[in-house]
């Protein structure tokens, strides 16, 4: 380990997470009741802020892109890039939403198609419901979530490399608060770290169920704790090895492989699926999304006493905000040597375009099968679960015997690439002494430790308790994380007025 352990960051996160696992095991009903009540209170009182905050980050990203600081190079004019543009993009794509996009783009539109908001007046299963479903997918999985990730990542990159601040989330607040913010760096980092680790555990647990379900198509028997344990162990060992091997080896290579596999998968479905239909529906629904962007972004359901946004849009914003601060450290760390505009293209525009194309292909195919081909994917969704919808879709396409095993492998690689980058960021956040001039490597021990913790928690939760509890715990971090991010955006406004502050000569961190 290249730096000493930050005890104030590591131990609070570890103790609270373990306590939550024990509490949920002792009395799951009471545990879920408390966490659900807390989530409801947050959504009831701050739904408006989640909606405004997410839209604000989109607008701010556009302003920064076209501003003079768009030409500023992260790390200074002489900074050399850590990664090529192609590898940088593949890592960014696989670090953020690739896992969710892979499975939810076939399942989620079915929910919206068959259950649009009651206050909208849209008839379930109608043509309007189909357009609503597609335009909502664009809202949830393209520009807005990537802006929630990209803006804090850009702030951290400029604070760390150009302002020579500490490797800490609190460094994003330094332009607003001043040096005294460092007194609270441990508390801020621990809070954000807790949200991410809980989120990683829930994602890995859900991923284990998905992979075990795929394996179950080839092996007899039910999805047992033993089978889940084997799946979790294989995934954890793989992403720990990847993260431990360094940014330019394991993480970059796996991400590149994942990106190419996703591209091949998308091209196959585009060609073998209902090509003309998905192009027509994609074009029409994109127009609806652009036309209703502001209204859909700010929809809270208050006027019509509609709880639909609580279960979907606002719930998503809370999740993205909860994960964004720690993910920002990793995304900011790998951006050295490129300009602010290049950063926004790689972290916002290009991934959003990729995700949007994926939605047109996969969501369009799922809706076609549901309405036009008589394949009741909605019944599969309700009876068997989210992960089985994608396998069913591929079962309706040519060469399913070839593509379903490959799909299982792609799902495995997708979970690994999402986890290894976050493990790298977690290890760095818990390590003292990392600077912009160091190799930014927390060392093997820290990554193995956090990989094991995430793996054990996810296995226990999914095998004996259920992932709902840990998901709720992750989402609770959305409010404080959002407040941190919104306060941190003051740095961009300060730098917009005084871009010369980002051109200061390098100085050693305090």
N, C-alpha and C positions, 0 to 999 in steps of 0.2 A: 504494500500500500504506500503510495507516494506522499500522502499527507496524513495527518492525524485525524482521528475520528471526531466529528462535531457531535459531542454527547447531547447537547441541547436540541439537536435536530433528530438524531437517531432514536433516543430512548423514549421521548414522548409519543412519537409515532408508533413505535413498536409496542409500547405498553397499552395504548388506547386500542390499537388494532386487536391485540391478543385478548384484551378485556371484552371487546365487542363479540369476538368469537365465542368466548366462554359464556357470556350473558345470553347469547342467542341459543347456545346449546342447552343451558339450564332451563330457560323458559322462552321458547321461540315466539309464541303468540304475544306475550307481553313485550318482547323485544321489537317485533314487527309493528305492534300497535303504537309504541312510543315513536319509532323512527318514521312511520307513516304520518303520524300526527304532526311531528316536527316539519316534515316535507310539505304537508298541506298548509301549515301556518306560513311557511316561507313563500309558497306559491300564491296564497291568498293575499298576502301583504306586499309582495314584491314582483308580481307578474308583470306589472307595467314597467318596472325597471329592467327586468330581463329583456323585454321586448325592445325598449328604447336603447338599452345598452348594446345589444347585438347590432341593431341598425346603425347606431352611432359609429361602431367600429368599421362597418362597411364604408360609410361616408368618409371617415377619417383616413382610411387606407387610400381612397381615391384622391383626397386632398394631398396627402404626402407624396403619392406617386407623381403628380404633376407639379409639385413644388420644387424649389431650388435644391432642397436637401436630397431629392431623388438622385442627384449626381454624386453625392458623397459616397466614398468607398468605405466599407466596414473594415476597420482595422487601420485606416490611413492609406494614403496614396501608394505607399510602398508595400502594402500587405499582399501576400501571395495566397491564392485560394487553397483551401484544404482539399477540395474535391473538384472534379470536372463538373460541368453543368448537367450532363446526363446522369451521373451518379448522384449528384446533389438532388436532382428532381426525383429520382427513384426512391431515395431515402425519405424525402419529404412526403411523397405520396404514400409510402408504406407505413410511415410513422404515425400519421394522423387518422384518416378515416377509411383506409383500404379494407380493414377487417369488417367494419360495419357495412360498407358499401357492397361487399361481396355477397352478404346474405340478406340484408334488409331491403335491397332494391327489388327483390322479387316478392317479398312478404308484405312490406309496409303498404305499397299501393293497394293491395287487396283490402286492407283495413279501411283505407280512405274511400275506396270504390264502393264498398258495401256498408260503410258507416260514416258518411260525411257529417259535418257539424249540424246539429239540429236547428240552429239559428240561421243556417244558410238557405234553407228551403230547397236544397238539392235532393232529388229522389235517389235513393240508394240503387246502384246498378244501372243508372241512366248514362247517357252520353255526357251530360254535364258533370256527373260524378266521376267519370273517367278523366275528364279534363282537370277536375279538381284534384284527383289523386296524383296525376302526373305533375301538375304545377306545384303541388305541395311537396313532392319529392325534390324538385329543384330547390325549393326554399330550404328544406331541411339538410340537404347534402351537397350544396355547391358553394356559392359565394359567402353566405353568412357564416357557416361554421369555420370555413377556412380563414375568414377575417378575424374570428375570435382567437384562432391560433396564431395567425401571422402578425397581428399588431403588437401583442406583448412580446413575441419573439424578436421582432425588429427593435423594440425598445431595449430589450436586454442586450442584443447584439451591439448596439451603439453604446450602451452604458458600459459594457464589459470591455469591448475592444477599443473604442474611441475615447471613452472617458476613463478607462482603466479602473473600473470599480470591481468589487469583489464578485466571485461566482456565487451570487445569491439573488433571490427574487427581490429582496429589499433594495438592491442596486437600481431597480427600475423606478423607485420612489425618491431616489437621492436628489434629482433636480427640483422636486417639489418641496421636500422636507429638509434637505441638507444632510450633512454628515451624521447628525444625531440619529438618523434612521437606522444606522448600523447597530444601535443598542437593541433594536427589536428584530434583528435579522434572523436569529434563531427561532423566535416565535412564528414569524411570517413563513419561514421555510418549512417548519414542522407542520404548520396548518396545511400548506399546499401539498406537502409530501404525503400527508395522511390521505388526502382526497385522491391523489393519484394512485397510491398503493392499494387502497380499497377498490378503486376503479379497475386497476390491473387484475386484482384477484377475481372480481366479478366477471371481467372479460375472459380471463383464462378459464374460469369455471364454465361459462357459457360455451367457450370454444371447445372445452373437453367434452361437453355433452354433444356438440355438433360433430366432432371427430369420432366420438364413440358411436354415434348414430350412423355415421358413414361406414365405420368398420363393421357395425352390426349387419350391414347388407351382405357381408362376405363371411362372417363368423357366426356360428349359432350362439344362442343365449341372449339374456337381457343385458342392459347397461348396468353392471354391478359396480360397487365401490372399488373392487379390485381392478376392473377394466378401466375405470376412470382414473385410478391411481397410476396405472401404467401409462395412459395417455398423457396425464399431467407431467409425469416424470420425464417422458421423452421430450415433450415441448420445453420444459424448464431446462433440462440439460442442454438442449440445442441452443436456446436463446442465451444461456449463460456463456456457453463456449463462444458463440458469435460475438456477444458483447465484450467478453474478455480478450478476444483476439484483436480488438481495436476497431476504430472507425473505418479505416481504409481497407481492411481485410474482411472480417466477418460481416459486419453490418452492411457495408457497401455492396459486397458480393451477393448476399442473400436478398437485399432490397432490389438489386438489379435483376436477379433471377425472378423474383416475385413480380416485378413490373412487366417483364417480358411475357411471363406466363399469363398474367391478367390480360395483356394485350391480345395474346393468342386466343384466350377464352372469349373475349369480346368479339373478335373478328369471326370466330366460328359461329356464335349465336346470331350475329348480324347476317351472315350469309345463309345459314341453315334455317333461321327462324323466319317469321313473317316480315320480310325486309320492307316491302312497300308500306305495309300497315304501320310499322314502327317509325318509319320516316315521316309519314303523314301525321300520325298522332304526336310524335316528338316536335314537329314544326308548329303544329297548332297549340299544343300545351305550353311550349316555350313562349309563344305570344301571350297566352293567358298569364303566365308567371311574370313576364315583364310588365304587362299592363296592370296587374294587381300587386306588384311587389311591395309597395309601401303599406297598402291595406292589409295584406297577409302578414307582413313583418310585425305590424303593431296590433294584430288581432288578439285581444285578451278574453273575449267572450262575456265581458261585463254587461253590455247593453242587452244582450239576449239571454243572460243568465245561463250561458253555455260553458260547460266544463271541458269541452273538447281541447282547447289550447293547453290546459293543465296536463293532459295526458300525452300531448304531442309537442307542439312547437316550443312552448315555454319549458317543458320537461327537457327537451333537447338542449335548449340554451343553457339550462342549469348544468347539464352533463358536460357540455363543451367548456363552459367557464371553469368547472371544477378541475378539469384536466389541463387547462391551458397554461397556468403559471409554470409548472414543472416541465411540460413539453416545450415551453418557450425557451428554457435553458438549453435544451438539446438542439432545437432548430436554430437558435441564435448562435450557438457554439460552432455549428458546421458552416456558417455563412461567411466566414472571414474571407476577405479578398474580393468581394463582389459589391456592386453599388446597391443603394437602397432600391432603385427601380428594378434591378435584376432580382433582388431579394423578393419583392412583391410579385414579380412575375412567376418565380419558381415556387413560392409558398402560398400564393393566392390564385392568380389567374390560371396558370397551367393545370394545377390539381383540380380546380373547380371545373375547368373545361373537360378534363378527363372524367370526372365524376358525372357531369351532365351528360356526356356521351354514353357513359355506362347506364345511366338511368333511362335514356331513350331506348337503348337496346334491351335491357333486362326487364325494366318495369313495363315497357311496351309489350314485350313478349308475354309476360305474366298476365297482363290484362287481356291480351288477345286470346290466350288459352282459356281464360276464365269466361269471357263473354262470347267469343266467336267460335271456339273449338269445342266447347262443352266439357272442358276439363275443370272439375270443381276444385281449384286450388284453395279456395276459401275454406272448404271442408278439411282439406289436408292441414291447413294452417291451424284451425281450431282443434282438430283431433290429434294431430301428431307433433305440431310445433313449428317454429320459424325455420329451423334448419332443414326440415324435410321438404319445404316448398321448392327450394332451388334444385334438390335432387329430383323431385317430380318433374320440374320444368325440363331438365336435361333428359329425363326418361321419355319425353315426348319428341325429342329431336333425334335426327339420324346419328348413328354411331355412339349411342348412349353407353354401350358396353365399354367403349374406349374412353369416353370423356368423364364418366362418373368416377373411376379411380383417379384420373388426373385431377378432377375437381377436388377430391379428398386431399390430394397432395398439395394443391394450391391453397386450400384452406389451412393446412398445416403450416406451410411456408408463410402465409399471411399473418397468422397468429404469432409465429416466431419473430418475424421482422418488426411487428408492432411492439413486441415485448422487449426485444434486445436494445432498441434505442431508448426506451423508457428506463430500463435497468441501468443503462449507461448514465442517464441524467440523474437517477436516484443516487447512484454511487458517487457521482461528482458532488451532488448537493450535500451529502453526508461527510464529505472529506474537506478538511481544512487545508488552506495553503495553495489552492489552485489559482493560477494567474493567467492572463492573456498570453504570456510568453512561455508558459509551460506546455507539456504535451496533453494536458487536460484528461489525464487518465487516472481514475480513482484507484486502480489496482484490482487484482483478481479477487482478493478476499471479500471486499465490499460487494462486488457484483454477485459472487457466489452466495453470500449471506442473504442479500435481498431477493435473489432468485429463489432460494430455498423458502424464505418467508412467504413470498407470494404464492409459490406452489403449494405449500402446506395449507395455507388459509383457503385457497381456492378449492383444494381437494376436500377439506373438511366441510366447507360450506355446501358444495354441490353434492357431496355423497350423503351427508347426514342431516343437513339443515335446509339447504336451498339457497340460491344466489340472491333472492329478493332482499334479504337483510343487508348484505354487504353492498348491494347496488344502492340501497337507500342511504347507507352511510357515506358512500361516495358522492351521491347527489347533494347531501347536506353541505358539502364543501363548496357548492356552486355560488352561494350568496357571498361568503367572505372572499372567495377567489374573484368574483365579479367586481367587488368593491376595490380590491387591490389593483385589478387591471384598469378599471375606470380612473382611479387616482393616478396610476402610472402613465396614462395617456397625456397627463399634463406635461410630461417630459417632451413629447413630440411638439406640443404647442409652443413650449419654450424654445426648442431647437428650430422650429419654423421661423420664429422671430429673430433668433440669434444662431444661425447656422455655423458661425465661426467657433462656437463652443464645441463642435464636433471635430474641429481641425486642430485642437490643442496638441502640443507635442507630447509624446508618451511620457508618462511618469509612473513611478512604482506605486502599486496600491498600498494604502495605509494598513 
